[in-house]
Each structure stands twice: as C-alpha cells, then as structure tokens.
Amino acid sequence: QVQLVESGGGLVQAGGSLRLSCAASGRTFGSSAMGWFRQAPGKEREFVSAINYSGGSTYYADSVKGRFTISRDNAKRTLYLQMNSLKPDDTAVYFCARFETAYYDNSLMPPYWGQGTQVTVSS
C-alpha cells in the first residue's frame, strides 16, 4: 500500500522560503516519478512540479520556475520541494503525488496522493 505524508507547510511572509517534504512508504518509491500539486481556495488543483524516478529530470509550472526546486532522496524515500521568493499567490494546499510511471508524463494523472499541507503566504 502506498502512503504519502507531507510536512513542512506553514505561514510565511512574502519573499520568504519553505521546504516541503513528502515521506513515502513502499519499496517502489525509487522507480516512480513523483510530483507536487497545489489547490488554492475556489480553484482547481494544479501542477507545480515533477521529477523522474532517478531525479535526473525535473519539470516546473511556469508560475514557479526559478523559485521552486524539486528533489528526491530515494534512499530515504522522501520527496522535497524547496520554495523560495514566495508570493501570496502561492497560498494553497500542497499535495505530494506518485505516478505509476518512472518518467513524468503530463498527460497522466498520478493515482496516489498525500493528504496535503497548507502553505500560507502573507503580503
């Protein structure tokens, strides 16, 4: 059974930084692409970033490119999202997700999701 548990959310002022973590269960973590998504109040869930199984390739939404960095530690079965230069528009619940494929495919939705962690950026 796949379990994903996010942590690291909180309240931060605009311009600040946060680092999200996602601890995963299951021995297949190291063979799966992983991603971060977010959902703001009244809006649909949107893609933030993804990383291939090895960490060799990363992908970002235009809105976070240059400010956010995704990474993974397969030995620790943990996914990270370093968020810098945060803006009020980044306020959302952030979800960790696991894809069934080793490589990120933007036409596929991941079947496994964490419960989310709240990020609030004040102006």
Buried (B, 14 or more C-beta within 10 A) or exposed (E): EBEBBBBBBEEBEEEBEBBBBBBBEBEBBBEBBBBBBBBBEEEEBEBBBBBBBEBEEBBBBEBBEEBBBBBBEBEEBBBBBBBBEBBEEBBBBBBBBBBBBBEBEEEEBBEBBBEBBEBBBEE
